[in-house]
Amino acid sequence: MSILYGITTFIILISFLMDIGSLFRGHILWRGLAVVTSFITTIVLSRYLEAAMTGWFFYVLAWLSFFILIASMGMDSAITYVISSGRVNLSSVFTSIIVWVLLGIIISGFVEWFTFPYGRDVVLGTYTFFISGQLLLLFISAFYYGEKKFILPSFVQVIGNLFFSAYCVFYFEKISRSGPELFSTIFFLYALVIFLQGGYLLFQFLLSHKKEIRFLKPKGEHLKLLFSYSGLALLANILFFIYQRSDYWMIRYFGLTDTELGNYIQASRIAQMFQLLPAMIAGALFPILSSLKEKKELLLLPLMRITLQLNIILLLTLSLVGYYLFPFLFGPSFGGMYIYFLYLIPGILSLTVLSLLSAFFASENLVKINLFGAALAMTLLFTGDILLLKRYGIRAAPIVNSASAIASVTVSVIAFKLYFGKGLKKLFVPVKKDYSFVRNLLFYSKDVSGK
């Protein structure tokens, strides 16, 4: 039986590598460039706005991102799932998504005036540009991902990040602005770039699918399938979003300083960068796993073990040099972020595993497991912050954050173990075959652009 299983495993792996390797190469390369250029953008913003105003910038972005999460209704995950699994054709959902985006643009115009903080101190149209652009990026990228085409969405982000960073560096040095005026100008430019990215991606999608897209009334059964999947996905995304950002709101609620908030948010953004590689792999895995009927763990487990090991090495390296590196990159006002980053490391490693397990459960239409883990993390984070922030100060925030992430990944690990009967060693400890598997996946399979 073990020989038969070994032969079957070998055949499946070979078939995976021939088609999937090119997808991973393209996806990881361009997503990696998107991450690098996003990091450059963060450095530029930090240099111009400094800790206090940078904290406020990303605080407002957190509120805007929450609105986008609600407005998307989890439809991006549902689109990728139904398209990649072949259960719904493109034209059946495209019309509904475009109508959805138009409604989002209209509603965001009202929200800009009545809801968001600092709404009157930014250039008119800033929030509307940002929200409509993000919705377009989110939904059109989901269509591309469902077709296993990963390059163009990341390419658009790379160009947008480079343009924004270059504009700030070469032009804002010549403009004598400070305080709210500088904040509003940079924020408007940032929002406008997002809108142009989303518009360009929509234009390219329509151009490349002009023979396939028909603006028809969607079928009821297709909408039912979309909403049944997106409903749970939305709840899980909301809970996880609140988990990732609610400590920002709690820090402000308990009256800690803008400088402390800016340092903590910047440390959190560095921590989130370590989640980007797992997120990139999970983004590529989700449509691939959705299209597979069996043996999904043969692809999932080696990637999860190698990704975890790589993040451990990178985190150890940064923990040795971060004390000097962070103030050098972001400026002297960010001298306090190093200790917050150290406290976030256990949570980073937990979320590394959680990203890939969540992609697997989503591909199995088991989003309820992700939902339960996110609910647990959010509950623990709120409870911990309420009990500890006022008494112990801002250092309690990263500790509570990491503890919540550990609890959430524990739920997914237990569920995965029950699903497959795999021991903890299979999930976390790399084996020699993992390295050859990943090497073959990335370098030795045939080259398909995936664009």
C-alpha positions as CSV (number, residue, x, y, z in Angstrom):
1,M,0.0,0.0,0.0
2,S,2.8,2.4,0.8
3,I,4.5,1.7,-2.5
4,L,1.3,2.4,-4.4
5,Y,0.8,5.6,-2.4
6,G,4.3,6.7,-3.3
7,I,3.8,6.1,-7.0
8,T,0.6,8.0,-6.9
9,T,2.2,10.8,-5.0
10,F,5.0,11.0,-7.6
11,I,2.6,11.1,-10.6
12,I,0.5,13.8,-8.9
13,L,3.5,15.9,-8.1
14,I,4.9,15.8,-11.6
15,S,1.5,16.9,-13.0
16,F,1.4,19.7,-10.5
17,L,4.8,21.0,-11.2
18,M,4.4,21.2,-15.0
19,D,1.5,23.7,-14.8
20,I,1.6,25.2,-11.4
21,G,5.3,26.1,-11.3
22,S,4.9,28.8,-13.9
23,L,2.0,30.3,-12.0
24,F,4.0,30.5,-8.8
25,R,7.0,32.0,-10.6
26,G,4.9,34.8,-12.2
27,H,2.8,35.4,-9.1
28,I,5.6,35.5,-6.5
29,L,7.9,37.6,-8.7
30,W,5.4,40.3,-9.4
31,R,3.8,40.2,-6.0
32,G,7.2,40.4,-4.5
33,L,7.9,43.5,-6.6
34,A,4.6,45.0,-5.4
35,V,5.6,44.4,-1.8
36,V,9.0,46.0,-2.3
37,T,7.5,49.1,-4.0
38,S,4.9,49.3,-1.3
39,F,7.6,49.3,1.3
40,I,9.4,52.1,-0.6
41,T,6.1,54.0,-0.5
42,T,5.9,53.5,3.3
43,I,9.4,54.8,3.8
44,V,8.7,57.9,1.6
45,L,5.5,58.6,3.6
46,S,7.3,58.2,6.9
47,R,10.1,60.6,5.8
48,Y,7.7,63.3,4.8
49,L,5.0,62.9,7.4
50,E,7.1,61.7,10.4
51,A,5.7,59.5,13.2
52,A,2.7,61.4,14.4
53,M,1.2,62.3,11.0
54,T,2.1,58.9,9.5
55,G,0.2,57.3,12.3
56,W,-2.8,59.5,11.5
57,F,-2.4,58.7,7.7
58,F,-2.6,54.9,8.3
59,Y,-5.3,55.3,11.0
60,V,-7.6,57.0,8.4
61,L,-6.6,54.3,5.9
62,A,-7.8,51.7,8.4
63,W,-11.2,53.3,8.5
64,L,-11.4,53.5,4.7
65,S,-10.3,49.9,4.4
66,F,-13.0,48.8,6.8
67,F,-15.6,50.5,4.6
68,I,-14.2,48.8,1.5
69,L,-14.4,45.4,3.3
70,I,-18.0,46.0,4.1
71,A,-18.8,47.3,0.6
72,S,-17.1,44.3,-1.1
73,M,-19.3,41.8,0.8
74,G,-16.7,39.1,0.5
75,M,-17.5,38.9,-3.2
76,D,-13.8,38.9,-4.3
77,S,-13.2,35.5,-2.6
78,A,-16.5,34.2,-4.0
79,I,-15.6,35.4,-7.5
80,T,-12.2,33.6,-7.4
81,Y,-13.7,30.5,-6.0
82,V,-16.6,30.1,-8.5
83,I,-14.5,31.0,-11.6
84,S,-11.5,28.8,-10.7
85,S,-13.8,25.8,-9.8
86,G,-15.7,26.3,-13.1
87,R,-19.1,26.5,-11.4
88,V,-20.0,29.9,-12.9
89,N,-19.1,31.5,-16.2
90,L,-17.7,35.0,-16.5
91,S,-20.6,36.9,-17.9
92,S,-23.0,35.5,-15.3
93,V,-21.3,37.6,-12.5
94,F,-19.5,40.4,-14.3
95,T,-22.6,42.6,-14.8
96,S,-23.5,42.3,-11.1
97,I,-20.0,43.2,-10.0
98,I,-19.9,46.4,-12.2
99,V,-23.3,47.5,-10.8
100,W,-21.9,46.8,-7.3
101,V,-18.9,49.0,-7.9
102,L,-21.1,51.9,-9.2
103,L,-23.2,51.7,-6.1
104,G,-20.1,51.8,-4.0
105,I,-18.9,54.9,-5.8
106,I,-22.2,56.7,-5.2
107,I,-22.4,55.7,-1.5
108,S,-18.8,56.6,-0.9
109,G,-19.5,60.2,-2.1
110,F,-22.0,60.6,0.8
111,V,-19.8,58.8,3.3
112,E,-16.9,61.2,2.4
113,W,-18.9,64.1,3.8
114,F,-20.7,62.5,6.8
115,T,-18.7,59.6,8.2
116,F,-14.9,59.6,8.1
117,P,-12.7,61.6,10.4
118,Y,-10.9,64.6,8.9
119,G,-13.5,64.5,6.1
120,R,-13.5,68.3,5.7
121,D,-9.7,68.7,5.8
122,V,-8.9,66.7,2.6
123,V,-9.2,67.6,-1.0
124,L,-12.8,67.0,-2.3
125,G,-13.0,63.5,-3.9
126,T,-10.2,61.9,-2.0
127,Y,-12.2,59.2,-0.2
128,T,-14.4,58.6,-3.3
129,F,-11.3,58.1,-5.5
130,F,-9.7,55.8,-3.0
131,I,-12.8,53.6,-2.3
132,S,-13.9,53.2,-5.9
133,G,-10.3,52.5,-7.0
134,Q,-9.9,49.8,-4.3
135,L,-13.2,48.2,-5.2
136,L,-12.2,48.0,-8.9
137,L,-8.7,46.6,-7.9
138,L,-10.3,44.1,-5.6
139,F,-13.0,42.7,-7.9
140,I,-11.1,42.8,-11.3
141,S,-8.1,41.1,-9.6
142,A,-10.5,38.4,-8.3
143,F,-11.5,37.7,-11.9
144,Y,-7.9,37.4,-13.0
145,Y,-7.0,35.2,-10.0
146,G,-10.0,32.9,-10.8
147,E,-8.5,32.4,-14.3
148,K,-5.1,31.8,-12.6
149,K,-3.6,35.0,-14.2
150,F,-1.7,36.7,-11.5
151,I,0.8,39.0,-13.1
152,L,-1.2,42.0,-14.4
153,P,-2.9,43.0,-11.1
154,S,0.5,43.0,-9.4
155,F,2.2,44.9,-12.3
156,V,-0.4,47.6,-12.0
157,Q,0.3,48.0,-8.3
158,V,4.1,48.1,-8.9
159,I,3.7,51.0,-11.4
160,G,1.3,52.9,-9.1
161,N,3.7,52.6,-6.1
162,L,6.7,53.7,-8.1
163,F,4.9,56.7,-9.6
164,F,3.6,57.8,-6.2
165,S,7.0,57.4,-4.5
166,A,8.8,59.2,-7.3
167,Y,6.3,62.1,-7.3
168,C,6.7,62.6,-3.6
169,V,10.5,62.5,-3.8
170,F,11.0,64.8,-6.8
171,Y,8.2,67.3,-6.4
172,F,7.3,67.6,-2.7
173,E,10.8,68.8,-1.9
174,K,10.0,72.0,-3.9
175,I,6.6,72.6,-2.2
176,S,6.6,74.4,1.1
177,R,3.7,72.8,2.8
178,S,3.3,71.4,6.3
179,G,0.7,70.0,8.7
180,P,-2.8,69.4,7.5
181,E,-2.1,70.9,4.0
182,L,0.8,68.5,3.3
183,F,-1.3,65.6,4.7
184,S,-4.3,66.4,2.5
185,T,-2.1,66.8,-0.7
186,I,-0.3,63.5,-0.2
187,F,-3.5,61.7,0.7
188,F,-5.3,63.0,-2.4
189,L,-2.4,61.9,-4.7
190,Y,-2.4,58.5,-3.0
191,A,-6.1,58.1,-3.6
192,L,-5.9,59.3,-7.2
193,V,-3.2,56.7,-8.0
194,I,-5.4,54.0,-6.5
195,F,-8.3,55.1,-8.7
196,L,-6.2,55.2,-11.8
197,Q,-4.8,51.7,-11.0
198,G,-8.4,50.3,-10.7
199,G,-9.6,52.0,-13.9
200,Y,-6.6,50.7,-15.9
201,L,-7.1,47.2,-14.7
202,L,-10.8,47.3,-15.6
203,F,-9.9,48.7,-19.1
204,Q,-7.4,45.9,-19.7
205,F,-9.9,43.2,-18.5
206,L,-12.6,44.5,-20.8
207,L,-10.2,44.7,-23.7
208,S,-8.9,41.1,-23.2
209,H,-12.3,39.6,-22.6
210,K,-14.4,41.6,-25.1
211,K,-15.6,38.4,-26.8
212,E,-16.6,36.7,-23.6
213,I,-18.3,39.4,-21.6
214,R,-22.0,40.0,-22.2
215,F,-23.8,42.5,-20.0
216,L,-26.7,40.2,-19.2
217,K,-29.0,39.7,-16.3
218,P,-27.3,37.2,-14.0
219,K,-28.9,33.9,-13.2
220,G,-30.6,33.5,-9.9
221,E,-28.7,30.2,-9.0
222,H,-25.4,31.8,-9.8
223,L,-26.1,34.8,-7.5
224,K,-27.2,32.4,-4.8
225,L,-24.0,30.5,-5.0
226,L,-22.0,33.7,-4.9
227,F,-23.8,35.1,-1.9
228,S,-23.8,31.8,0.0
229,Y,-20.0,31.7,-0.2
230,S,-19.4,35.4,0.1
231,G,-21.5,35.7,3.3
232,L,-19.3,33.5,5.4
233,A,-16.2,35.0,3.7
234,L,-17.3,38.5,4.6
235,L,-17.9,37.6,8.2
236,A,-14.4,36.0,8.4
237,N,-12.8,38.9,6.7
238,I,-14.5,41.5,8.9
239,L,-13.5,39.7,12.1
240,F,-9.9,39.3,10.9
241,F,-9.7,42.9,9.7
242,I,-10.9,44.0,13.1
243,Y,-8.3,41.8,14.7
244,Q,-5.5,43.3,12.6
245,R,-6.5,47.0,13.1
246,S,-8.6,47.3,16.2
247,D,-5.6,47.8,18.5
248,Y,-5.0,51.0,16.5
249,W,-8.4,52.3,17.6
250,M,-7.9,51.0,21.1
251,I,-4.6,52.8,21.5
252,R,-6.3,56.1,20.5
253,Y,-9.3,55.4,22.8
254,F,-7.0,55.0,25.8
255,G,-5.4,58.3,25.0
256,L,-1.9,57.2,24.1
257,T,0.2,59.7,22.1
258,D,0.2,60.0,18.3
259,T,3.9,59.3,18.3
260,E,3.4,56.0,20.2
261,L,0.6,55.2,17.8
262,G,2.8,56.0,14.8
263,N,5.6,53.8,16.1
264,Y,3.2,50.9,16.8
265,I,1.5,51.2,13.4
266,Q,4.9,51.2,11.6
267,A,6.0,48.1,13.6
268,S,2.7,46.5,12.7
269,R,3.2,47.3,9.0
270,I,6.7,45.7,9.2
271,A,5.0,42.7,10.8
272,Q,2.4,42.6,8.0
273,M,5.2,42.5,5.4
274,F,6.2,39.1,6.8
275,Q,2.6,38.0,6.1
276,L,2.9,39.0,2.4
277,L,4.9,36.0,1.3
278,P,2.4,33.6,2.9
279,A,-0.5,35.7,1.5
280,M,1.1,35.6,-2.0
281,I,1.4,31.8,-1.9
282,A,-2.1,31.5,-0.4
283,G,-3.4,33.8,-3.2
284,A,-1.9,31.4,-5.8
285,L,-2.9,28.3,-4.0
286,F,-6.6,29.2,-3.5
287,P,-7.7,29.0,-7.2
288,I,-5.4,26.0,-7.8
289,L,-6.7,24.1,-4.8
290,S,-10.3,25.0,-5.7
291,S,-9.8,23.3,-9.1
292,L,-8.3,20.1,-7.6
293,K,-10.5,17.3,-6.3
294,E,-8.0,15.4,-4.1
295,K,-4.5,15.2,-2.8
296,K,-4.4,18.9,-2.0
297,E,-2.1,18.4,1.0
298,L,0.7,17.3,-1.4
299,L,0.9,20.8,-2.6
300,L,0.0,22.6,0.6
301,L,2.2,21.1,3.2
302,P,5.7,21.5,1.6
303,L,4.9,25.1,0.8
304,M,3.7,25.8,4.3
305,R,6.7,24.2,6.0
306,I,9.2,26.0,3.8
307,T,7.4,29.4,4.1
308,L,7.4,29.1,7.9
309,Q,11.1,28.2,8.0
310,L,12.0,31.2,5.7
311,N,10.1,33.6,7.9
312,I,11.8,32.3,11.0
313,I,15.2,33.0,9.4
314,L,14.2,36.5,8.2
315,L,12.7,37.4,11.6
316,L,15.8,36.3,13.4
317,T,17.9,38.4,11.1
318,L,15.7,41.5,11.5
319,S,15.5,41.1,15.2
320,L,19.3,41.4,15.3
321,V,19.6,44.6,13.2
322,G,16.2,46.2,13.6
323,Y,17.2,48.4,16.6
324,Y,19.5,50.4,14.3
325,L,17.8,49.8,11.0
326,F,14.3,51.1,11.8
327,P,15.4,54.7,12.9
328,F,17.8,54.8,9.9
329,L,15.0,53.9,7.4
330,F,12.0,55.8,8.9
331,G,13.7,58.6,10.8
332,P,14.6,59.2,14.5
333,S,11.0,59.7,15.5
334,F,10.5,55.9,15.0
335,G,13.0,54.8,17.6
336,G,10.4,53.1,19.7
337,M,9.1,50.7,17.1
338,Y,11.8,48.0,17.6
339,I,10.5,46.7,20.9
340,Y,6.9,46.5,19.6
341,F,8.2,44.5,16.6
342,L,9.9,41.9,18.8
343,Y,6.7,41.3,20.7
344,L,4.8,40.8,17.4
345,I,7.1,38.0,16.2
346,P,5.2,35.1,17.7
347,G,2.0,36.4,16.0
348,I,3.8,36.8,12.7
349,L,4.8,33.1,12.7
350,S,1.3,32.1,13.7
351,L,-0.2,34.1,10.8
352,T,2.3,32.5,8.4
353,V,0.7,29.1,9.0
354,L,-2.8,30.5,9.2
355,S,-2.6,32.2,5.8
356,L,-2.0,28.9,4.0
357,L,-4.4,26.8,6.1
358,S,-7.1,29.5,5.5
359,A,-6.6,29.1,1.7
360,F,-7.0,25.4,2.0
361,F,-10.2,25.6,4.1
362,A,-11.6,28.2,1.6
363,S,-10.9,25.9,-1.3
364,E,-12.9,23.2,0.5
365,N,-15.8,25.6,1.1
366,L,-15.0,25.3,4.9
367,V,-14.9,29.1,5.5
368,K,-16.7,28.5,8.8
369,I,-13.4,27.3,10.3
370,N,-11.7,30.5,9.2
371,L,-14.7,32.4,10.6
372,F,-14.4,30.7,14.0
373,G,-10.6,31.3,14.3
374,A,-11.1,35.0,13.3
375,A,-13.9,35.4,15.9
376,L,-11.7,33.9,18.6
377,A,-8.7,36.2,17.7
378,M,-10.9,39.3,17.7
379,T,-12.5,38.5,21.0
380,L,-9.2,37.9,22.7
381,L,-7.7,41.0,21.2
382,F,-10.5,43.2,22.4
383,T,-10.6,41.7,25.9
384,G,-6.8,41.8,26.3
385,D,-6.6,45.4,25.1
386,I,-9.4,46.6,27.4
387,L,-7.8,44.8,30.4
388,L,-4.2,45.6,29.8
389,L,-3.6,48.7,27.7
390,K,-4.6,51.3,30.3
391,R,-2.6,49.5,33.0
392,Y,0.6,48.5,31.2
393,G,0.6,51.0,28.3
394,I,1.3,50.5,24.6
395,R,3.6,47.5,25.1
396,A,0.6,45.4,26.0
397,A,-0.8,45.9,22.5
398,P,1.7,43.7,20.5
399,I,1.7,41.1,23.3
400,V,-2.1,40.8,23.1
401,N,-1.9,40.8,19.3
402,S,0.5,37.8,19.2
403,A,-1.5,35.9,21.8
404,S,-4.6,36.3,19.8
405,A,-2.9,35.1,16.6
406,I,-1.6,32.0,18.4
407,A,-5.1,31.1,19.5
408,S,-6.5,31.6,16.0
409,V,-3.9,29.4,14.3
410,T,-4.4,26.7,17.0
411,V,-8.0,26.4,15.9
412,S,-7.0,25.9,12.2
413,V,-4.2,23.4,13.1
414,I,-6.6,21.3,15.1
415,A,-9.2,21.4,12.4
416,F,-6.6,20.4,9.7
417,K,-5.3,17.6,11.9
418,L,-8.8,16.2,12.3
419,Y,-9.5,16.6,8.6
420,F,-6.3,14.8,7.4
421,G,-5.1,13.0,10.5
422,K,-1.7,14.6,10.1
423,G,0.6,15.1,13.2
424,L,2.1,18.4,14.1
425,K,5.5,17.4,12.8
426,K,4.0,17.0,9.3
427,L,2.7,20.6,9.5
428,F,5.7,22.4,10.9
429,V,9.0,20.5,10.5
430,P,10.6,20.7,7.0
431,V,11.9,17.5,5.4
432,K,14.5,17.1,2.7
433,K,12.0,16.6,-0.1
434,D,10.4,20.0,0.6
435,Y,13.4,21.8,-0.8
436,S,13.6,19.8,-4.0
437,F,9.8,20.2,-4.4
438,V,9.9,24.0,-4.1
439,R,13.0,24.2,-6.3
440,N,11.3,22.2,-9.0
441,L,8.1,24.2,-8.6
442,L,9.9,27.5,-9.0
443,F,12.7,26.8,-11.5
444,Y,12.3,23.6,-13.5
445,S,8.7,23.5,-14.8
446,K,7.8,24.8,-18.2
447,D,7.4,28.6,-18.6
448,V,3.9,29.9,-19.0
449,S,3.5,33.6,-18.5
450,G,0.3,33.4,-16.6
451,K,-0.6,36.9,-17.7
